[in-house]
Amino acid sequence: MNPKPRLLIAYAHPDDESFGLGGAIAKWVDAGVDVYLICATNGERGTVAPELLQGYNSIAELRLAELECAAQKLRLTEVFKLGYKDSGMMGSPTCEDSECLWQANVDEVTRRCVEIYREVQPHVVVTFNKYGGYGHPDHIAIQRAATKAFHLAGDANFVTGQPSYKPQKLYYSSIPKRQLQLGITMLRLRGIDPRKLGRNKDLDLVKILENVEPTHTNLDVSRYFTHWDEANQCHKSQLGGGPTWRMPLTLRRWFAPHQGFTRVVPAPAHNRVDETDLFAGVTVDARRQLQAAAD
């Protein structure tokens, strides 16, 4: 038996996996980790240039095709698509759509996550922080469901028709506080309001900074920026990663060589960086292989 470490990412939109964790995923896969993804929505609220829709029946179809491209580039083991509608930004009319993720019953979303956890049996789970990174309602919704599911998956009293399974570690993706502070300062020096960024002026860096959570794990992804870029470029409808990815490669490796994570389970004793590997302390067993053989 040669059991492999397994990691499950629970994110909201097609492109979250690449823009947020493309370098980290490439590194994990190179290290022999099976990486799985939950994509909770179809991304249909994203703004898309009309010419990119040629050959597609809808924005959702285009966005999901871009996700398939990125999944191949990143060598994801499997992608689980929950199929909820994209809610759009907080306070927008689309957030009131009964079929969007923000309006979905959290118990229903949690149950679907539990079923995936029990099927995949990941050793490590990664999702957004409590603020959803930048306050997007879909990010917050999947974070709540993924976190709740982490604890319920190992509860034999929570019945899904599958054996219970308890993942060993839970992380939130974190945002470097110093980089945010520097970015806010530089924007203000250029006369740009850091509270009104992005194509729709609805990205607030100050609010993001106020909701930053401690970083406990720093993963060196400096060798994987090229892989990261290739995955980003699959999401052409979303600007392929945005202007920040056009920073020269050498400068990016110097400025942001690490991907940070907040360790939630097991709870850290101190709020400081004490890991360089999400699988530190994880026991990788052959449970899935033995179970498959028995079936």
Secondary structure, 3 states (H helix, E strand, C coil): CCCCCEEEEEECCCCHHHHHHHHHHHHHHHCCCEEEEEEEECCCCCCCCHHHHCCCCCHHHHHHHHHHHHHHHHCCCEEEEEEEECCCCCCCHHHHCCCEHHHCCHHHHHHHHHHHHHHHCCCEEEECCCCHHHHCHHHHHHHHHHHHHHHHCCCCCCCCCCCCCCCCEEEEECCCHHHHHHHHHHHHHCCCCCCCECCCCCECHHHHHHCCCCCCEEEECHHHHHHHHHHHHHCHHHHHHCHHHHCCHHHHHHHCCEEEEEEEECCCCCCCCCECCCCCCCCCCCHHHHHHHHC
